[in-house]
Structures are given as structure tokens and as C-alpha cells.
């Protein structure tokens, strides 16, 4: 196993920028939600329907079958970006939580084992795998915008290509950072020369991630934030969603019937 390379990281700058970006995100989302939720009536589903409502939400959010019925290529790009992005966000959150628990001496030694011990290998596999999933989704998404005939001209009024390119940079810089770390760990003689580059790239990569957090309310990523909420509201209010293939199989009406 390649040894972990220790190099300086501007944690104070990162945490200060991260706190500002996350606070900005929360405030903007709260203000927008206040406008969206105004006048909404949210009756609770009857007890015998709650399991089906939860199932609708889970399948629609994590498998996105309605998008699959529209376009397989669009679904593949969207599912790759969704799963890759969410898994990497969860990985970053895990690092933060473990670090905080270790600082408070509440982790029982788990943080040291996971972040710096044998458990670190599992985190690396997790990050690399879902990084590749995200990369594949981003490349598919960009291909749909640059290859003629693959994206309807009226699909959206505002192109999200700049966001996709930014996320592509964030993904590739993460892989480059990991490659430099592996190279420095494999060759102790080169470690000293690579440490400044590791610090610089880590800083740029980290601040790019912080910038993405602040960009969320003003980008098409807002759709990824809102879609689960909208689906949950629809599932809560529409207790008989027969348009979902997995939920209810309906037969076409017979000729001459009122619904034909």
C-alpha cells in the first residue's frame, strides 16, 4: 500500500470559505423555499398509503425511471452525475464528521483507522469509483450538447454547459491530485519536490468545490436539489400515481369505452 504523503493544507482558508459558501447556500434556499411554499397545502397521506408514497419518492429520486422513458442517453448522463456527485458529497461529509468526532474525542479511535489507517483504502476505492461515475456522466452530458442532433434546441432556455465544464474541471483536478499523491508516496525522493504542487492543487481543488457550493442556487444543480422535494410533495398529495410502471400496471381501455 502506498504511504500517505503529508503536505501543508490551508485549512483555515478552506473552512472560512466553506462556512461562507454553505451559509450563503442555506440562506438562499431558505428564502426561495419561503416563496415556493407559500400557500401550499400538504395533507398527509392516509396510513395505508404511506409506504407506497415513500416507495414512489425513493424510486423516482434514485432510479429516475421517468427520465429513462424520455431518453436513455439523457438518463445515463443524469444518473451518472447524480450518483457520482452525491456519493462524493457524502464522502466529503464523512471526512468532516469523523474529523470533528476525533477532535472532540468521541470517535473511539474510528477516525484514525478510517482516515489514516487500513480503512483508508476503502475510502480511496469509494472516491475513485464514484469519481469515474461522475466523470462518465459529465462527458455524456457534454457530448449531448456538442454533438449535432443529440439535444433538442428548446430543451432549456439557459445552457448548463459552463456548469458541466466546471464540474469536469473539479473532477479531473481531484484525479490529478490523487495521482500526485500516489507518485509522491511511491518515490520518497520526489515527495519533497511534489509537496508544494500538492498544496497548490489541493487549495485550488478545495476552493473550486467551495465555489460550486455557492453556485448551486444560481445553476441547473438547483434542479437536483429541488427535484426530490417536488417528487416528495407530489407523492404526498397524489396518492394514486398510476403513471408509474412499477407502481400499477394499467390496461389500455377497450375500443368504444369512455377512456379510449
KAKAKA-V762017 format. One record per helix or strand of 2 or more residues. SS is the DSSP state (@ for helix, = for strand). FROM is the first residue (numbers start at 1). TO is the last residue. If there is no record, write none. Layout:
ss = <SS | SS>
from = <FROM | FROM>
to = <TO | TO>
This chain:
ss = <@ | @ | @ | @ | @ | @ | @ | @ | @>
from = <11 | 47 | 65 | 72 | 110 | 120 | 161 | 188 | 221>
to = <36 | 62 | 70 | 103 | 115 | 146 | 186 | 218 | 237>
